[in-house]
């Protein structure tokens, strides 16, 4: 792959896949049980806190947060998924990209569940900066990636995996946050059996 081709690869390359497979993706992910990690995440937030579900997919987690009494804002980069999530949750789920985020200290919590894993290193760090900026001081932020080394192509999608070491290094470079939890849960796997690295951080009080 040439350097020019590498520069063209970004998270938007995956959007056509999710547009074309929106209903199938919705049907197969809506049943995932994330109750263990959502309970842990919510333990760091006050009741009624404002949560951003960034890259919400089916809207499964947004609906769960709503049922627990939280104020939820959600968006997804695939328009068809945003439409399906809107119908499922009753929210006005925005069709939006991470690159369009410009909020500052808007959210008490941010939920990025398997929504950053298509981002190469050249794009990921800038996106993390935008998300950190949107989070209030002392806010909690959940993120998850496929667990592993390096990157690979799967059909029309590129995946950029993380390990404890690689993600910790990125978060240390980001700065202004404290890692609260990081693990590879045995019960959390993709449809093809990939494990996930999950992480919860807190934004430092004065950052």
C-alpha positions as CSV (number, residue, x, y, z in Angstrom):
1,X,0.0,0.0,0.0
2,X,1.4,3.4,-1.0
3,X,1.8,6.3,1.3
4,X,-1.0,8.1,-0.7
5,X,-3.3,5.2,-0.1
6,X,-2.5,5.1,3.7
7,X,-3.4,8.8,3.9
8,X,-6.8,8.1,2.4
9,X,-7.7,5.5,5.0
10,X,-9.8,6.9,7.9
11,X,-12.9,6.0,9.9
12,X,-15.2,7.2,7.2
13,X,-14.1,4.3,5.0
14,X,-16.3,2.1,7.2
15,X,-19.5,4.2,6.8
16,X,-20.6,2.6,3.5
17,X,-20.5,-0.8,5.2
18,X,-22.8,0.3,8.0
19,X,-25.1,2.0,5.6
20,X,-25.4,-1.1,3.5
21,X,-25.8,-3.5,6.5
22,X,-27.6,-1.2,8.9
23,X,-30.6,-3.5,9.6
24,X,-28.4,-6.6,10.0
25,X,-26.0,-4.8,12.3
26,X,-29.0,-3.5,14.3
27,X,-30.5,-6.9,14.6
28,X,-27.3,-8.7,15.7
29,X,-26.0,-6.1,18.2
30,X,-29.2,-5.0,19.9
31,X,-29.1,-8.2,22.0
32,X,-25.5,-7.8,23.4
33,X,-25.5,-7.8,27.2
34,X,-23.2,-5.0,28.4
35,X,-24.9,-4.7,31.8
36,X,-21.8,-5.5,33.7
37,X,-19.8,-2.7,32.1
38,X,-22.7,-0.2,31.9
39,X,-23.3,-0.7,35.6
40,X,-19.7,0.1,36.3
41,X,-19.7,3.1,34.1
42,X,-22.9,4.5,35.7
43,X,-21.4,4.1,39.1
44,X,-19.1,7.0,38.3
45,X,-22.0,9.3,37.4
46,X,-24.7,11.0,39.4
47,X,-28.3,10.1,38.6
48,X,-29.7,12.2,35.7
49,X,-26.3,13.1,34.4
50,X,-25.9,14.0,30.7
51,X,-24.4,11.2,28.6
52,X,-23.1,11.4,25.0
53,X,-23.4,8.1,23.2
54,X,-20.9,8.8,20.4
55,X,-21.2,6.3,17.5
56,X,-24.3,4.8,19.1
57,X,-24.9,2.1,16.5
58,X,-28.3,0.5,17.2
59,X,-29.0,2.8,20.1
60,X,-29.0,-0.2,22.5
61,X,-26.9,1.6,25.1
62,X,-28.7,4.9,24.7
63,X,-32.0,3.3,25.5
64,X,-30.6,1.6,28.5
65,X,-29.3,4.9,29.9
66,X,-32.6,6.5,29.2
67,X,-34.4,3.7,31.2
68,X,-32.1,4.4,34.1
69,X,-33.0,8.1,34.2
70,X,-30.1,9.7,32.4
71,X,-30.2,12.6,29.9
72,X,-28.9,11.1,26.6
73,X,-27.5,12.7,23.4
74,X,-26.6,10.2,20.7
75,X,-25.1,10.3,17.2
76,X,-23.8,7.9,14.5
77,X,-21.9,8.4,11.3
78,X,-24.2,6.1,9.3
79,X,-27.4,7.8,8.5
80,X,-29.5,4.6,8.3
81,X,-28.2,3.4,11.7
82,X,-29.1,6.8,13.2
83,X,-32.6,6.4,11.8
84,X,-33.0,2.9,13.2
85,X,-31.6,4.1,16.6
86,X,-34.0,7.0,16.6
87,X,-37.0,4.7,16.2
88,X,-35.7,2.3,18.8
89,X,-34.9,4.9,21.5
90,X,-37.4,7.6,20.8
91,X,-34.4,10.1,20.7
92,X,-33.6,12.3,17.8
93,X,-30.3,10.5,17.0
94,X,-28.1,12.8,15.0
95,X,-26.3,11.8,11.8
96,X,-22.9,13.2,12.6
97,X,-19.2,12.4,12.5
98,X,-16.6,12.7,15.3
99,X,-14.8,15.3,13.2
100,X,-17.8,17.6,13.6
101,X,-17.7,17.7,17.3
102,X,-17.0,21.1,18.8
103,X,-18.6,20.9,22.3
104,X,-16.7,22.1,25.3
105,X,-17.4,20.7,28.8
106,X,-20.9,19.7,27.7
107,X,-21.2,16.1,29.1
108,X,-21.0,14.4,32.5
109,X,-20.3,11.1,30.7
110,X,-19.2,9.9,27.3
111,X,-19.8,6.5,26.0
112,X,-17.8,5.3,23.0
113,X,-18.5,1.6,22.7
114,X,-16.7,0.0,19.8
115,X,-17.0,3.3,17.9
116,X,-13.4,4.3,17.8
117,X,-11.9,1.1,16.5
118,X,-11.9,2.1,12.8
119,X,-9.7,5.0,13.4
120,X,-6.0,4.8,12.4
121,X,-3.5,6.4,14.8
122,X,-3.3,9.6,12.6
123,X,-7.0,10.2,13.3
124,X,-7.6,8.6,16.7
125,X,-5.6,11.1,18.8
126,X,-7.3,14.2,17.4
127,X,-10.7,12.5,18.0
128,X,-9.8,11.7,21.6
129,X,-8.9,15.3,22.1
130,X,-12.3,16.4,20.8
131,X,-14.1,13.9,23.1
132,X,-12.0,15.0,26.1
133,X,-12.8,18.6,25.4
134,X,-16.5,17.8,25.3
135,X,-16.3,16.1,28.7
136,X,-16.8,18.1,31.9
137,X,-14.0,18.0,34.5
138,X,-14.4,14.9,36.7
139,X,-16.6,13.4,34.0
140,X,-16.4,9.6,33.2
141,X,-15.6,8.3,29.7
142,X,-16.0,4.7,28.5
143,X,-14.2,3.4,25.4
144,X,-13.7,-0.1,23.9
145,X,-11.5,-1.5,21.1
146,X,-10.9,-4.9,19.6
147,X,-8.2,-6.5,21.6
148,X,-5.0,-7.3,19.8
149,X,-1.9,-5.9,18.0
150,X,-1.7,-3.8,14.9
151,X,-4.3,-3.3,12.2
152,X,-6.1,-5.4,9.7
153,X,-8.7,-5.2,7.0
154,X,-12.0,-7.2,7.3
155,X,-14.1,-7.0,4.1
156,X,-14.6,-3.2,3.5
157,X,-13.6,-2.2,7.0
158,X,-10.2,-1.5,8.6
159,X,-9.7,-2.2,12.3
160,X,-7.1,-0.8,14.6
161,X,-6.7,-3.0,17.6
162,X,-5.4,-2.0,21.0
163,X,-3.7,-3.8,24.0
164,X,-3.4,-2.5,27.5
165,X,0.0,-1.2,26.8
166,X,-0.8,0.6,23.5
167,X,-4.0,2.2,24.8
168,X,-2.3,3.3,28.1
169,X,0.5,4.9,26.1
170,X,-2.1,6.8,24.0
171,X,-4.0,8.0,27.0
172,X,-0.8,9.1,28.8
173,X,0.0,11.2,25.7
174,X,-3.5,12.6,25.8
175,X,-3.0,13.7,29.4
176,X,-5.5,15.3,31.8
177,X,-7.3,12.0,32.6
178,X,-7.0,9.2,35.1
179,X,-7.6,5.6,34.1
180,X,-10.2,4.1,36.4
181,X,-10.7,0.7,34.9
182,X,-9.1,-1.4,32.1
183,X,-9.9,-5.0,31.3
184,X,-10.6,-7.7,28.7
185,X,-13.9,-9.2,29.8
186,X,-14.3,-12.9,28.9
187,X,-18.0,-12.4,28.3
188,X,-17.6,-9.5,25.8
189,X,-16.9,-10.7,22.3
190,X,-17.7,-9.6,18.7
191,X,-19.9,-11.6,16.4
192,X,-16.7,-13.3,15.1
193,X,-15.3,-14.0,18.5
194,X,-12.9,-11.1,18.9
195,X,-12.3,-10.0,22.4
196,X,-12.6,-6.3,23.5
197,X,-10.4,-4.1,25.6
198,X,-12.6,-1.9,27.7
199,X,-11.5,1.2,29.5
200,X,-13.1,3.8,31.8
201,X,-11.3,7.1,32.5
202,X,-12.1,10.2,34.5
203,X,-11.2,13.7,33.3
204,X,-9.0,15.5,35.7
205,X,-10.7,18.3,37.6
206,X,-8.9,21.2,36.1
207,X,-8.4,19.9,32.6
